[in-house]
Amino acid sequence: MSQSEVAQFRQQIEIELTAMRRGLYGVAAGTARHAFIHARMENIGLCQDQLAHTVGDAEARLLVCELYMRTMEHDEPELVGI
């Protein structure tokens, strides 16, 4: 796997995390919201597994964790000031 493939997996993980974050604060509720977030997490796991084949398990976990923390730290505009 080349560095460009690693970059593609990283980008896909960021896309999934952003969608998951938006799902947490979106208008959907209950089962639909849970299913949406679960699907995003499954996709992230698949990308992490592929990355682990190239960079190793520890590095793949670290990358996903860092991306998760960075993505989830942002304040949602509608929640600021509440």
C-alpha positions as CSV (number, residue, x, y, z in Angstrom):
1,M,0.0,0.0,0.0
2,S,1.4,3.4,-1.0
3,Q,1.4,6.6,1.0
4,S,-1.4,7.9,-1.3
5,E,-3.5,4.9,-0.2
6,V,-2.8,5.7,3.4
7,A,-3.9,9.3,2.7
8,Q,-7.1,8.1,1.1
9,F,-8.0,5.9,4.1
10,R,-7.2,8.9,6.4
11,Q,-9.5,11.1,4.3
12,Q,-12.3,8.5,4.4
13,I,-12.0,8.2,8.1
14,E,-12.2,12.0,8.5
15,I,-15.3,12.0,6.3
16,E,-17.0,9.2,8.3
17,L,-16.1,10.9,11.6
18,T,-17.5,14.2,10.4
19,A,-20.7,12.5,9.3
20,M,-20.9,10.7,12.6
21,R,-20.5,13.9,14.6
22,R,-23.2,15.6,12.5
23,G,-25.4,12.6,13.2
24,L,-25.0,13.2,16.9
25,Y,-26.4,16.7,16.7
26,G,-28.8,16.3,13.8
27,V,-32.6,16.1,13.8
28,A,-32.8,12.3,13.5
29,A,-33.6,10.5,16.7
30,G,-33.7,7.0,18.2
31,T,-33.1,4.0,16.0
32,A,-32.4,6.0,12.8
33,R,-29.7,8.0,14.5
34,H,-28.2,4.9,16.2
35,A,-28.1,3.0,12.9
36,F,-26.5,6.0,11.1
37,I,-23.7,6.4,13.7
38,H,-23.2,2.6,13.9
39,A,-22.7,2.5,10.1
40,R,-20.1,5.3,10.3
41,M,-18.3,3.4,13.0
42,E,-18.3,0.2,11.0
43,N,-16.8,2.1,8.0
44,I,-14.1,3.6,10.2
45,G,-13.3,0.2,11.5
46,L,-12.9,-1.2,8.0
47,C,-10.5,1.6,7.1
48,Q,-8.6,1.1,10.3
49,D,-8.2,-2.6,9.5
50,Q,-6.8,-1.8,6.1
51,L,-4.4,0.8,7.5
52,A,-3.2,-1.7,10.1
53,H,-1.9,-4.0,7.3
54,T,0.4,-1.2,6.2
55,V,1.3,0.9,9.2
56,G,0.7,-1.7,12.0
57,D,-2.1,-2.0,14.5
58,A,-0.8,0.5,17.0
59,E,-0.2,3.2,14.4
60,A,-3.6,2.7,12.9
61,R,-5.3,2.9,16.3
62,L,-3.3,6.1,17.1
63,L,-4.3,7.7,13.8
64,V,-8.0,6.9,14.3
65,C,-7.9,8.1,17.9
66,E,-6.2,11.4,16.9
67,L,-8.7,12.0,14.1
68,Y,-11.6,11.2,16.4
69,M,-10.4,13.6,19.1
70,R,-9.8,16.4,16.6
71,T,-13.2,15.9,14.9
72,M,-15.3,15.6,18.1
73,E,-13.6,18.6,19.9
74,H,-15.3,21.2,17.7
75,D,-18.3,23.0,19.2
76,E,-21.5,22.7,17.3
77,P,-22.7,26.2,16.3
78,E,-26.3,25.6,17.6
79,L,-24.9,24.4,21.0
80,V,-22.6,27.4,21.6
81,G,-23.8,29.6,24.4
82,I,-26.3,27.1,25.8
